[in-house]
């Protein structure tokens, strides 16, 4: 790369940095978002459970385990609820959740030590997040199964990920402008010094080397000017 122009080198460095940052974000961002939205899903489920049980305790709704084939929709339609009896057989006609899974969940809930527990399972190649809460229905112990599908989380992650990619593409394209400006800003005095050195090498050293800078390029110009003065004295 040392044989390329300074403009190209600077743009490559800036583009490389942006590319590395973009790749890191593309790797870390989806995982971070999934973890964040997983916590949010569980929080939403538990909040909906709390609202449902509070209404039940206040007598505002009837918690019928057979309502809508055992299924109840919460105000947040991404969360659904099912009442599972503690030990009685459970007959479920809805096809959204397999009966085998509900029977296994009933066994899992019976072994649950805490009042509320969070779980997740893979059903038909789709992740299901659910929370089991011990409740009492008509004086009988039961379990409130509240669940939400993974598609809700994946849709959010995919949407935000697309926005991130779009922003990174825009930033990557606009990196041309500062890189070209920076290259010209740095190369202009270097080109000027190159002309001065060529002129001095041809013994045309009577014109002073003027470079109004205090950085490393400016110090190089001062060194060349000292050399020119010494050559003039010797001449």
C-alpha positions in Angstrom: 0.0 0.0 0.0 3.0 2.3 0.4 3.2 2.7 -3.4 -0.4 4.1 -3.5 -1.3 7.7 -3.2 -1.8 9.3 0.2 -5.5 9.9 -0.5 -6.0 6.2 -1.2 -4.1 5.2 1.9 -6.0 7.5 4.2 -9.4 6.3 2.7 -8.3 2.7 3.1 -7.4 3.2 6.7 -10.7 5.1 7.5 -12.7 2.5 5.6 -11.0 -0.4 7.3 -11.7 1.1 10.7 -15.4 1.6 9.8 -15.6 -1.9 8.3 -14.1 -3.5 11.5 -16.6 -1.5 13.7 -19.5 -2.5 11.4 -18.6 -6.2 11.6 -18.3 -6.0 15.4 -21.6 -4.3 15.6 -23.2 -6.8 13.2 -21.9 -9.7 15.4 -22.6 -8.2 18.8 -25.7 -6.1 18.1 -28.1 -9.0 17.2 -27.0 -11.1 20.3 -27.4 -8.1 22.6 -30.8 -7.2 21.1 -32.0 -10.8 21.4 -31.0 -10.9 25.1 -32.6 -7.6 25.7 -35.9 -8.5 24.0 -35.9 -11.9 25.7 -35.9 -10.1 29.1 -38.6 -7.7 27.7 -40.7 -10.6 26.6 -40.6 -12.3 30.0 -41.3 -8.9 31.6 -44.3 -8.4 29.4 -45.6 -11.9 30.1 -45.3 -11.5 33.8 -47.0 -8.0 33.7 -49.9 -9.5 31.7 -50.1 -12.3 34.3 -50.2 -9.8 37.1 -53.0 -7.8 35.4 -55.0 -11.0 34.7 -54.6 -12.3 38.3 -55.4 -8.9 39.8 -58.6 -8.7 37.8 -59.5 -12.2 38.9 -58.9 -11.4 42.5 -61.1 -8.3 42.1 -63.8 -10.3 40.4 -63.8 -8.3 37.2 -63.3 -11.3 34.9 -64.2 -15.0 35.1 -61.1 -17.2 34.9 -62.7 -20.1 33.1 -60.2 -22.8 32.1 -62.4 -23.8 29.2 -62.9 -20.3 27.8 -61.9 -20.3 24.1 -60.8 -23.9 24.4 -58.7 -23.2 27.4 -57.0 -20.1 25.9 -57.3 -16.5 27.0 -56.0 -13.5 25.2 -54.4 -10.7 27.2 -54.6 -7.0 26.3 -51.2 -7.4 24.8 -52.2 -9.8 21.9 -48.6 -11.2 21.7 -49.2 -12.8 25.1 -51.7 -15.6 25.6 -52.8 -17.5 28.7 -54.0 -21.0 29.5 -55.3 -22.3 32.9 -53.9 -25.7 33.7 -55.4 -27.8 36.5 -52.9 -29.1 39.1 -53.5 -32.8 38.7 -56.7 -33.4 36.7 -56.3 -34.5 33.0 -56.2 -31.6 30.6 -58.1 -31.7 27.3 -57.1 -29.1 24.8 -58.5 -28.7 21.3 -56.6 -25.6 20.2 -53.8 -26.4 17.7 -51.5 -23.5 18.6 -49.8 -25.6 21.3 -49.5 -29.4 21.2 -51.3 -31.3 23.8 -48.2 -33.3 24.6 -46.4 -30.0 25.4 -49.2 -28.9 27.7 -49.1 -32.2 29.5 -45.4 -31.9 30.0 -45.9 -28.4 31.2 -48.4 -29.6 33.7 -45.8 -32.0 35.1 -43.2 -29.3 35.0 -45.4 -26.9 36.9 -46.2 -29.5 39.6 -42.4 -29.8 40.3 -42.0 -26.0 40.4 -40.8 -24.7 43.7 -41.3 -20.9 43.2 -44.7 -19.3 42.6 -43.5 -18.0 39.2 -40.9 -19.5 36.9 -39.6 -18.6 33.4 -39.1 -21.3 30.7 -38.5 -21.6 27.0 -39.0 -24.5 24.6 -38.6 -25.2 20.9 -41.9 -26.1 19.2 -42.1 -26.8 15.5 -38.8 -25.0 14.9 -40.0 -21.9 16.7 -39.0 -20.7 20.2 -41.7 -20.4 22.8 -41.2 -18.3 25.9 -43.6 -19.0 28.7 -44.1 -18.3 32.4 -45.9 -20.6 34.8 -47.6 -19.1 37.9 -49.3 -21.0 40.7 -52.9 -19.7 41.1 -56.1 -20.6 42.7 -59.3 -21.0 40.5 -62.6 -21.5 42.2 -60.8 -22.6 45.4 -58.8 -25.2 43.5 -55.0 -25.0 42.9 -54.1 -24.5 39.3 -51.4 -23.1 37.1 -51.5 -20.1 34.8 -49.5 -20.7 31.7 -48.7 -17.4 29.9 -46.7 -17.5 26.7 -45.4 -15.6 23.7 -43.8 -16.8 20.5 -40.2 -15.9 19.4 -41.4 -14.3 16.1 -42.2 -11.2 18.1 -38.6 -10.9 19.3 -37.1 -11.9 15.9 -39.2 -9.2 14.1 -37.9 -6.5 16.4 -34.3 -7.7 16.1 -34.5 -7.9 12.3 -36.1 -4.4 12.0 -33.4 -2.8 14.2 -30.7 -4.8 12.5 -31.8 -3.5 9.0 -31.8 0.0 10.4 -28.2 -0.5 11.7 -27.0 -1.8 8.4 -28.6 1.1 6.6 -26.9 3.6 8.9 -23.5 1.9 8.5 -23.8 2.0 4.7 -24.6 5.7 4.8 -21.7 6.3 7.2 -19.4 4.2 5.0 -20.3 6.2 1.9 -20.0 9.6 3.6 -16.5 8.5 4.9 -15.3 9.5 1.4 -15.8 13.2 2.1 -13.6 13.5 5.3 -11.0 11.0 3.9 -10.5 13.0 0.7 -10.4 16.3 2.7 -7.9 14.9 5.2 -5.8 13.5 2.4 -5.7 16.8 0.6 -5.0 18.7 3.9 -2.0 16.5 4.6 -0.7 16.0 1.1 -0.8 19.7 0.0 2.2 20.8 2.2 4.1 17.6 1.4 3.7 18.3 -2.3 4.9 21.8 -1.6 8.0 20.5 0.2 8.7 18.1 -2.6 8.8 21.0 -5.1 11.1 23.0 -2.7 13.5 20.0 -2.3 13.6 19.5 -6.1 14.3 23.2 -6.6 17.1 23.1 -4.0 18.6 20.0 -5.5 18.9 22.0 -8.8 20.9 24.7 -6.8 18.0 27.1 -6.9 18.1 27.7 -3.2 17.7 31.5 -3.0 13.9 31.3 -2.5 13.0 30.6 1.2 10.9 27.5 2.2 7.8 28.9 3.8 5.4 26.5 5.6 3.0 27.9 8.1 2.5 24.8 10.3 3.6 23.7 13.7 3.1 20.0 13.4 5.6 17.3 12.1 5.2 18.5 8.6 5.9 22.1 9.7 9.1 20.9 11.5 10.2 19.1 8.4 9.8 22.4 6.5 11.8 24.2 9.1 14.6 21.6 8.8 14.6 22.0 5.0 14.8 25.8 5.4 17.8 25.5 7.7 19.5 23.3 5.1 18.7 25.8 2.4 20.3 28.7 4.4 23.5 26.6 5.0 23.7 25.9 1.3 23.3 29.6 0.6 26.1 30.4 3.0 28.4 27.8 1.5 27.6 29.0 -2.0 
